[in-house]
Amino acid sequence: MEFAYYSIAVVTAFATTRWVTENIKFHIRTKKIWVHHWIISFLAMILLLYLEIESVIFWGCLTGIALEGLGRKNWSIRRS
């Protein structure tokens, strides 16, 4: 059943992230770089791995957030 919780978390986080990114303009960027939400999610995954946290809900949410960001056209770190 853990895989079911993971899958539900992925879908829920993906949909929530899509809604938030479409409706709330929150950006971490400078003139040269843009820290997208998929980058923040990826860094959080590395932290979870380092801390050996095995929560399927956390991993599912972070995966959903990262996948939503990577599915967009402009996901580069460097601003053009």
Backbone atoms as SQL, in Angstrom:
CREATE TABLE atoms (id INTEGER PRIMARY KEY, chain TEXT, resi INTEGER, resn TEXT, atom TEXT, x REAL, y REAL, z REAL);
INSERT INTO atoms VALUES
  (1, 'A', 1, 'MET', 'N', 0.806, -1.213, 0.000),
  (2, 'A', 1, 'MET', 'CA', 0.000, 0.000, 0.000),
  (3, 'A', 1, 'MET', 'C', 0.844, 1.271, 0.000),
  (4, 'A', 2, 'GLU', 'N', 2.109, 1.144, 0.332),
  (5, 'A', 2, 'GLU', 'CA', 2.946, 2.344, 0.329),
  (6, 'A', 2, 'GLU', 'C', 3.040, 2.953, -1.064),
  (7, 'A', 3, 'PHE', 'N', 3.056, 2.108, -2.085),
  (8, 'A', 3, 'PHE', 'CA', 3.120, 2.620, -3.439),
  (9, 'A', 3, 'PHE', 'C', 1.857, 3.405, -3.800),
  (10, 'A', 4, 'ALA', 'N', 0.728, 3.002, -3.238),
  (11, 'A', 4, 'ALA', 'CA', -0.523, 3.732, -3.462),
  (12, 'A', 4, 'ALA', 'C', -0.438, 5.131, -2.851),
  (13, 'A', 5, 'TYR', 'N', 0.101, 5.228, -1.642),
  (14, 'A', 5, 'TYR', 'CA', 0.263, 6.536, -1.001),
  (15, 'A', 5, 'TYR', 'C', 1.234, 7.410, -1.796),
  (16, 'A', 6, 'TYR', 'N', 2.300, 6.797, -2.270),
  (17, 'A', 6, 'TYR', 'CA', 3.277, 7.524, -3.084),
  (18, 'A', 6, 'TYR', 'C', 2.614, 8.067, -4.350),
  (19, 'A', 7, 'SER', 'N', 1.854, 7.230, -5.028),
  (20, 'A', 7, 'SER', 'CA', 1.202, 7.631, -6.277),
  (21, 'A', 7, 'SER', 'C', 0.198, 8.755, -6.048),
  (22, 'A', 8, 'ILE', 'N', -0.584, 8.638, -5.000),
  (23, 'A', 8, 'ILE', 'CA', -1.552, 9.693, -4.668),
  (24, 'A', 8, 'ILE', 'C', -0.824, 10.997, -4.358),
  (25, 'A', 9, 'ALA', 'N', 0.291, 10.911, -3.631),
  (26, 'A', 9, 'ALA', 'CA', 1.064, 12.109, -3.299),
  (27, 'A', 9, 'ALA', 'C', 1.642, 12.751, -4.551),
  (28, 'A', 10, 'VAL', 'N', 2.121, 11.942, -5.509),
  (29, 'A', 10, 'VAL', 'CA', 2.673, 12.487, -6.753),
  (30, 'A', 10, 'VAL', 'C', 1.602, 13.266, -7.515),
  (31, 'A', 11, 'VAL', 'N', 0.455, 12.650, -7.703),
  (32, 'A', 11, 'VAL', 'CA', -0.619, 13.292, -8.467),
  (33, 'A', 11, 'VAL', 'C', -1.122, 14.551, -7.757),
  (34, 'A', 12, 'THR', 'N', -1.320, 14.471, -6.456),
  (35, 'A', 12, 'THR', 'CA', -1.807, 15.621, -5.692),
  (36, 'A', 12, 'THR', 'C', -0.806, 16.773, -5.724),
  (37, 'A', 13, 'ALA', 'N', 0.468, 16.470, -5.517),
  (38, 'A', 13, 'ALA', 'CA', 1.496, 17.519, -5.531),
  (39, 'A', 13, 'ALA', 'C', 1.650, 18.122, -6.920),
  (40, 'A', 14, 'PHE', 'N', 1.583, 17.287, -7.955),
  (41, 'A', 14, 'PHE', 'CA', 1.679, 17.784, -9.327),
  (42, 'A', 14, 'PHE', 'C', 0.552, 18.765, -9.609),
  (43, 'A', 15, 'ALA', 'N', -0.685, 18.367, -9.305),
  (44, 'A', 15, 'ALA', 'CA', -1.846, 19.219, -9.570),
  (45, 'A', 15, 'ALA', 'C', -1.807, 20.495, -8.731),
  (46, 'A', 16, 'THR', 'N', -1.431, 20.371, -7.474),
  (47, 'A', 16, 'THR', 'CA', -1.357, 21.548, -6.599),
  (48, 'A', 16, 'THR', 'C', -0.273, 22.502, -7.075),
  (49, 'A', 17, 'THR', 'N', 0.869, 21.957, -7.444),
  (50, 'A', 17, 'THR', 'CA', 1.957, 22.797, -7.938),
  (51, 'A', 17, 'THR', 'C', 1.560, 23.507, -9.227),
  (52, 'A', 18, 'ARG', 'N', 0.879, 22.804, -10.109),
  (53, 'A', 18, 'ARG', 'CA', 0.416, 23.432, -11.361),
  (54, 'A', 18, 'ARG', 'C', -0.512, 24.605, -11.035),
  (55, 'A', 19, 'TRP', 'N', -1.456, 24.404, -10.109),
  (56, 'A', 19, 'TRP', 'CA', -2.394, 25.463, -9.747),
  (57, 'A', 19, 'TRP', 'C', -1.645, 26.654, -9.138),
  (58, 'A', 20, 'VAL', 'N', -0.722, 26.379, -8.217),
  (59, 'A', 20, 'VAL', 'CA', 0.017, 27.453, -7.556),
  (60, 'A', 20, 'VAL', 'C', 0.860, 28.230, -8.561),
  (61, 'A', 21, 'THR', 'N', 1.569, 27.531, -9.439),
  (62, 'A', 21, 'THR', 'CA', 2.428, 28.233, -10.392),
  (63, 'A', 21, 'THR', 'C', 1.625, 29.029, -11.420),
  (64, 'A', 22, 'GLU', 'N', 0.418, 28.608, -11.702),
  (65, 'A', 22, 'GLU', 'CA', -0.435, 29.344, -12.647),
  (66, 'A', 22, 'GLU', 'C', -1.111, 30.552, -12.006),
  (67, 'A', 23, 'ASN', 'N', -1.303, 30.517, -10.690),
  (68, 'A', 23, 'ASN', 'CA', -2.097, 31.552, -10.032),
  (69, 'A', 23, 'ASN', 'C', -1.326, 32.460, -9.086),
  (70, 'A', 24, 'ILE', 'N', -0.167, 32.044, -8.643),
  (71, 'A', 24, 'ILE', 'CA', 0.621, 32.849, -7.706),
  (72, 'A', 24, 'ILE', 'C', 1.989, 33.078, -8.313),
  (73, 'A', 25, 'LYS', 'N', 2.371, 34.321, -8.455),
  (74, 'A', 25, 'LYS', 'CA', 3.663, 34.651, -9.064),
  (75, 'A', 25, 'LYS', 'C', 4.711, 34.796, -7.964),
  (76, 'A', 26, 'PHE', 'N', 5.355, 33.683, -7.630),
  (77, 'A', 26, 'PHE', 'CA', 6.418, 33.650, -6.636),
  (78, 'A', 26, 'PHE', 'C', 7.676, 33.153, -7.324),
  (79, 'A', 27, 'HIS', 'N', 8.711, 33.976, -7.348),
  (80, 'A', 27, 'HIS', 'CA', 9.931, 33.603, -8.056),
  (81, 'A', 27, 'HIS', 'C', 11.157, 33.875, -7.195),
  (82, 'A', 28, 'ILE', 'N', 12.130, 33.005, -7.324),
  (83, 'A', 28, 'ILE', 'CA', 13.444, 33.231, -6.731),
  (84, 'A', 28, 'ILE', 'C', 14.388, 33.353, -7.921),
  (85, 'A', 29, 'ARG', 'N', 14.752, 34.586, -8.245),
  (86, 'A', 29, 'ARG', 'CA', 15.600, 34.792, -9.410),
  (87, 'A', 29, 'ARG', 'C', 16.399, 36.080, -9.309),
  (88, 'A', 30, 'THR', 'N', 17.485, 36.098, -10.071),
  (89, 'A', 30, 'THR', 'CA', 18.310, 37.291, -10.222),
  (90, 'A', 30, 'THR', 'C', 18.364, 37.594, -11.717),
  (91, 'A', 31, 'LYS', 'N', 19.242, 38.480, -12.110),
  (92, 'A', 31, 'LYS', 'CA', 19.361, 38.795, -13.535),
  (93, 'A', 31, 'LYS', 'C', 19.985, 37.648, -14.320),
  (94, 'A', 32, 'LYS', 'N', 20.725, 36.765, -13.625),
  (95, 'A', 32, 'LYS', 'CA', 21.428, 35.692, -14.321),
  (96, 'A', 32, 'LYS', 'C', 20.838, 34.306, -14.106),
  (97, 'A', 33, 'ILE', 'N', 20.274, 34.055, -12.936),
  (98, 'A', 33, 'ILE', 'CA', 19.756, 32.711, -12.668),
  (99, 'A', 33, 'ILE', 'C', 18.304, 32.756, -12.212),
  (100, 'A', 34, 'TRP', 'N', 17.632, 31.647, -12.392),
  (101, 'A', 34, 'TRP', 'CA', 16.248, 31.502, -11.974),
  (102, 'A', 34, 'TRP', 'C', 16.150, 30.158, -11.270),
  (103, 'A', 35, 'VAL', 'N', 15.843, 30.188, -9.980),
  (104, 'A', 35, 'VAL', 'CA', 15.711, 28.959, -9.195),
  (105, 'A', 35, 'VAL', 'C', 14.254, 28.512, -9.283),
  (106, 'A', 36, 'HIS', 'N', 13.994, 27.549, -10.139),
  (107, 'A', 36, 'HIS', 'CA', 12.641, 27.040, -10.344),
  (108, 'A', 36, 'HIS', 'C', 12.255, 26.089, -9.229),
  (109, 'A', 37, 'HIS', 'N', 10.956, 25.826, -9.124),
  (110, 'A', 37, 'HIS', 'CA', 10.481, 24.947, -8.050),
  (111, 'A', 37, 'HIS', 'C', 10.985, 23.523, -8.205),
  (112, 'A', 38, 'TRP', 'N', 11.280, 23.089, -9.421),
  (113, 'A', 38, 'TRP', 'CA', 11.811, 21.729, -9.584),
  (114, 'A', 38, 'TRP', 'C', 13.211, 21.626, -9.003),
  (115, 'A', 39, 'ILE', 'N', 13.973, 22.720, -9.031),
  (116, 'A', 39, 'ILE', 'CA', 15.322, 22.724, -8.455),
  (117, 'A', 39, 'ILE', 'C', 15.235, 22.642, -6.938),
  (118, 'A', 40, 'ILE', 'N', 14.329, 23.411, -6.364),
  (119, 'A', 40, 'ILE', 'CA', 14.137, 23.377, -4.908),
  (120, 'A', 40, 'ILE', 'C', 13.693, 21.980, -4.477),
  (121, 'A', 41, 'SER', 'N', 12.790, 21.388, -5.239),
  (122, 'A', 41, 'SER', 'CA', 12.322, 20.039, -4.935),
  (123, 'A', 41, 'SER', 'C', 13.466, 19.035, -5.016),
  (124, 'A', 42, 'PHE', 'N', 14.290, 19.143, -6.035),
  (125, 'A', 42, 'PHE', 'CA', 15.432, 18.252, -6.198),
  (126, 'A', 42, 'PHE', 'C', 16.405, 18.376, -5.026),
  (127, 'A', 43, 'LEU', 'N', 16.681, 19.598, -4.606),
  (128, 'A', 43, 'LEU', 'CA', 17.574, 19.808, -3.463),
  (129, 'A', 43, 'LEU', 'C', 16.978, 19.227, -2.190),
  (130, 'A', 44, 'ALA', 'N', 15.668, 19.354, -2.035),
  (131, 'A', 44, 'ALA', 'CA', 15.000, 18.761, -0.873),
  (132, 'A', 44, 'ALA', 'C', 15.097, 17.235, -0.913),
  (133, 'A', 45, 'MET', 'N', 15.042, 16.652, -2.119),
  (134, 'A', 45, 'MET', 'CA', 15.210, 15.196, -2.252),
  (135, 'A', 45, 'MET', 'C', 16.593, 14.765, -1.795),
  (136, 'A', 46, 'ILE', 'N', 17.602, 15.523, -2.171),
  (137, 'A', 46, 'ILE', 'CA', 18.965, 15.200, -1.752),
  (138, 'A', 46, 'ILE', 'C', 19.068, 15.260, -0.228),
  (139, 'A', 47, 'LEU', 'N', 18.445, 16.267, 0.373),
  (140, 'A', 47, 'LEU', 'CA', 18.444, 16.390, 1.832),
  (141, 'A', 47, 'LEU', 'C', 17.724, 15.206, 2.482),
  (142, 'A', 48, 'LEU', 'N', 16.562, 14.841, 1.952),
  (143, 'A', 48, 'LEU', 'CA', 15.837, 13.687, 2.486),
  (144, 'A', 48, 'LEU', 'C', 16.662, 12.408, 2.382),
  (145, 'A', 49, 'LEU', 'N', 17.350, 12.251, 1.267),
  (146, 'A', 49, 'LEU', 'CA', 18.199, 11.079, 1.082),
  (147, 'A', 49, 'LEU', 'C', 19.336, 11.075, 2.104),
  (148, 'A', 50, 'TYR', 'N', 19.974, 12.218, 2.280),
  (149, 'A', 50, 'TYR', 'CA', 21.072, 12.338, 3.243),
  (150, 'A', 50, 'TYR', 'C', 20.600, 12.034, 4.659),
  (151, 'A', 51, 'LEU', 'N', 19.412, 12.535, 5.004),
  (152, 'A', 51, 'LEU', 'CA', 18.869, 12.324, 6.350),
  (153, 'A', 51, 'LEU', 'C', 18.191, 10.961, 6.503),
  (154, 'A', 52, 'GLU', 'N', 18.156, 10.191, 5.412),
  (155, 'A', 52, 'GLU', 'CA', 17.566, 8.852, 5.384),
  (156, 'A', 52, 'GLU', 'C', 16.088, 8.855, 5.798),
  (157, 'A', 53, 'ILE', 'N', 15.355, 9.843, 5.316),
  (158, 'A', 53, 'ILE', 'CA', 13.921, 9.935, 5.575),
  (159, 'A', 53, 'ILE', 'C', 13.195, 9.130, 4.508),
  (160, 'A', 54, 'GLU', 'N', 12.385, 8.178, 4.930),
  (161, 'A', 54, 'GLU', 'CA', 11.751, 7.239, 4.008),
  (162, 'A', 54, 'GLU', 'C', 10.246, 7.446, 3.857),
  (163, 'A', 55, 'SER', 'N', 9.741, 8.608, 4.171),
  (164, 'A', 55, 'SER', 'CA', 8.308, 8.875, 4.070),
  (165, 'A', 55, 'SER', 'C', 7.855, 8.878, 2.614),
  (166, 'A', 56, 'VAL', 'N', 6.968, 7.945, 2.281),
  (167, 'A', 56, 'VAL', 'CA', 6.483, 7.874, 0.893),
  (168, 'A', 56, 'VAL', 'C', 5.685, 9.115, 0.526),
  (169, 'A', 57, 'ILE', 'N', 5.055, 9.735, 1.488),
  (170, 'A', 57, 'ILE', 'CA', 4.288, 10.962, 1.227),
  (171, 'A', 57, 'ILE', 'C', 5.238, 12.095, 0.835),
  (172, 'A', 58, 'PHE', 'N', 6.304, 12.306, 1.617),
  (173, 'A', 58, 'PHE', 'CA', 7.269, 13.358, 1.288),
  (174, 'A', 58, 'PHE', 'C', 7.904, 13.111, -0.074),
  (175, 'A', 59, 'TRP', 'N', 8.342, 11.873, -0.309),
  (176, 'A', 59, 'TRP', 'CA', 8.978, 11.547, -1.586),
  (177, 'A', 59, 'TRP', 'C', 7.998, 11.719, -2.745),
  (178, 'A', 60, 'GLY', 'N', 6.766, 11.324, -2.560),
  (179, 'A', 60, 'GLY', 'CA', 5.763, 11.495, -3.605),
  (180, 'A', 60, 'GLY', 'C', 5.493, 12.955, -3.913),
  (181, 'A', 61, 'CYS', 'N', 5.386, 13.761, -2.872),
  (182, 'A', 61, 'CYS', 'CA', 5.142, 15.193, -3.075),
  (183, 'A', 61, 'CYS', 'C', 6.316, 15.853, -3.800),
  (184, 'A', 62, 'LEU', 'N', 7.515, 15.564, -3.363),
  (185, 'A', 62, 'LEU', 'CA', 8.681, 16.163, -4.012),
  (186, 'A', 62, 'LEU', 'C', 8.814, 15.705, -5.459),
  (187, 'A', 63, 'THR', 'N', 8.494, 14.456, -5.725),
  (188, 'A', 63, 'THR', 'CA', 8.532, 13.956, -7.099),
  (189, 'A', 63, 'THR', 'C', 7.491, 14.662, -7.961),
  (190, 'A', 64, 'GLY', 'N', 6.281, 14.824, -7.448),
  (191, 'A', 64, 'GLY', 'CA', 5.234, 15.533, -8.184),
  (192, 'A', 64, 'GLY', 'C', 5.605, 16.966, -8.491),
  (193, 'A', 65, 'ILE', 'N', 6.210, 17.649, -7.522),
  (194, 'A', 65, 'ILE', 'CA', 6.639, 19.033, -7.719),
  (195, 'A', 65, 'ILE', 'C', 7.721, 19.115, -8.790),
  (196, 'A', 66, 'ALA', 'N', 8.698, 18.218, -8.712),
  (197, 'A', 66, 'ALA', 'CA', 9.783, 18.225, -9.691),
  (198, 'A', 66, 'ALA', 'C', 9.278, 17.899, -11.087),
  (199, 'A', 67, 'LEU', 'N', 8.425, 16.909, -11.205),
  (200, 'A', 67, 'LEU', 'CA', 7.908, 16.527, -12.524),
  (201, 'A', 67, 'LEU', 'C', 7.071, 17.637, -13.147),
  (202, 'A', 68, 'GLU', 'N', 6.323, 18.355, -12.334),
  (203, 'A', 68, 'GLU', 'CA', 5.512, 19.458, -12.875),
  (204, 'A', 68, 'GLU', 'C', 6.420, 20.522, -13.463),
  (205, 'A', 69, 'GLY', 'N', 7.507, 20.834, -12.793),
  (206, 'A', 69, 'GLY', 'CA', 8.420, 21.863, -13.287),
  (207, 'A', 69, 'GLY', 'C', 9.191, 21.430, -14.511),
  (208, 'A', 70, 'LEU', 'N', 9.604, 20.173, -14.547),
  (209, 'A', 70, 'LEU', 'CA', 10.373, 19.676, -15.696),
  (210, 'A', 70, 'LEU', 'C', 9.514, 19.527, -16.942),
  (211, 'A', 71, 'GLY', 'N', 8.215, 19.434, -16.772),
  (212, 'A', 71, 'GLY', 'CA', 7.319, 19.299, -17.911),
  (213, 'A', 71, 'GLY', 'C', 7.038, 20.601, -18.631),
  (214, 'A', 72, 'ARG', 'N', 7.533, 21.693, -18.118),
  (215, 'A', 72, 'ARG', 'CA', 7.293, 23.003, -18.740),
  (216, 'A', 72, 'ARG', 'C', 8.340, 23.298, -19.813),
  (217, 'A', 73, 'LYS', 'N', 8.026, 24.246, -20.683),
  (218, 'A', 73, 'LYS', 'CA', 8.930, 24.601, -21.782),
  (219, 'A', 73, 'LYS', 'C', 10.214, 25.248, -21.275),
  (220, 'A', 74, 'ASN', 'N', 10.100, 26.217, -20.382),
  (221, 'A', 74, 'ASN', 'CA', 11.250, 26.985, -19.923),
  (222, 'A', 74, 'ASN', 'C', 11.596, 26.577, -18.490),
  (223, 'A', 75, 'TRP', 'N', 12.504, 25.652, -18.348),
  (224, 'A', 75, 'TRP', 'CA', 12.900, 25.221, -17.009),
  (225, 'A', 75, 'TRP', 'C', 14.390, 25.364, -16.767),
  (226, 'A', 76, 'SER', 'N', 15.060, 26.109, -17.604),
  (227, 'A', 76, 'SER', 'CA', 16.491, 26.317, -17.497),
  (228, 'A', 76, 'SER', 'C', 16.836, 27.135, -16.260),
  (229, 'A', 77, 'ILE', 'N', 18.042, 26.918, -15.738),
  (230, 'A', 77, 'ILE', 'CA', 18.516, 27.680, -14.574),
  (231, 'A', 77, 'ILE', 'C', 18.977, 29.067, -15.000),
  (232, 'A', 78, 'ARG', 'N', 19.662, 29.142, -16.146),
  (233, 'A', 78, 'ARG', 'CA', 20.143, 30.430, -16.627),
  (234, 'A', 78, 'ARG', 'C', 19.014, 31.199, -17.291),
  (235, 'A', 79, 'ARG', 'N', 18.940, 32.491, -16.955),
  (236, 'A', 79, 'ARG', 'CA', 17.931, 33.347, -17.594),
  (237, 'A', 79, 'ARG', 'C', 18.456, 33.831, -18.923),
  (238, 'A', 80, 'SER', 'N', 17.583, 33.867, -19.902),
  (239, 'A', 80, 'SER', 'CA', 18.015, 34.343, -21.221),
  (240, 'A', 80, 'SER', 'C', 17.355, 35.663, -21.567);
